[in-house]
Amino acid sequence: MRPATHTAREGNTTSATPGWRKSSYSSGDNGNCVEVVASAKGRRVLVRDSKHGDSGPFLTLGAHTFAAFAATA
């Protein structure tokens, strides 16, 4: 399996962001895993369903929005 790499656009800078991390709340037994990665400048957090891997969609949230969401978990 190759490392995850997606492109995150921040302002005028586009950079590859590898290093997806599995949520500590995800269960690894049945594929129900949520993975997250911060963009290169840390202004955005990308969220994806690990079942879809590199070819699947991901959700991009602002860092403050993601922090508010994570605080409710």
C-alpha positions in Angstrom: 0.0 0.0 0.0 1.5 3.3 -1.0 1.4 6.3 1.4 -1.6 8.5 1.3 -1.0 11.8 -0.6 -3.7 14.4 -1.3 -3.4 17.9 -2.4 -4.6 20.6 0.0 -4.8 24.2 -1.3 -4.2 27.0 1.1 -4.1 30.5 -0.4 -1.9 30.3 -3.4 0.2 27.4 -2.2 -0.6 23.8 -3.2 1.3 21.1 -1.3 1.1 17.3 -0.9 0.0 16.3 2.5 0.9 12.7 3.5 0.5 11.1 6.9 -3.1 10.2 7.4 -3.8 9.2 11.0 -6.6 6.9 12.2 -8.9 8.4 14.8 -8.5 6.8 18.3 -12.3 6.4 18.3 -12.3 4.3 15.1 -12.6 0.5 15.3 -10.1 -1.3 13.1 -11.9 -4.6 13.1 -14.6 -4.0 10.5 -13.2 -1.1 8.4 -15.1 1.6 10.1 -12.2 4.0 10.4 -12.0 7.7 10.1 -8.6 9.2 9.2 -7.4 12.8 9.5 -4.5 14.8 8.4 -3.6 18.5 8.8 -2.7 20.4 5.7 0.9 21.7 5.3 0.1 25.1 6.9 -2.3 23.7 9.5 -5.2 25.8 8.4 -7.3 22.9 7.2 -8.0 19.4 8.4 -8.8 16.7 5.9 -11.1 13.8 6.9 -11.8 10.6 5.0 -13.2 7.1 5.4 -10.3 4.7 5.3 -12.4 2.1 3.4 -12.0 4.4 0.3 -8.3 5.1 0.8 -6.4 7.3 -1.6 -9.0 7.1 -4.4 -11.9 8.2 -2.3 -13.3 11.6 -1.4 -12.2 13.6 1.6 -13.8 16.4 3.6 -11.9 19.6 4.2 -12.6 21.6 7.3 -11.1 24.7 8.8 -8.9 24.0 11.8 -11.3 25.8 14.2 -14.3 24.0 12.8 -12.6 20.6 13.2 -11.5 21.5 16.8 -15.1 22.4 17.7 -16.4 19.1 16.1 -13.7 17.0 17.9 -14.6 18.7 21.2 -18.1 17.2 21.0 -16.9 13.6 20.6 
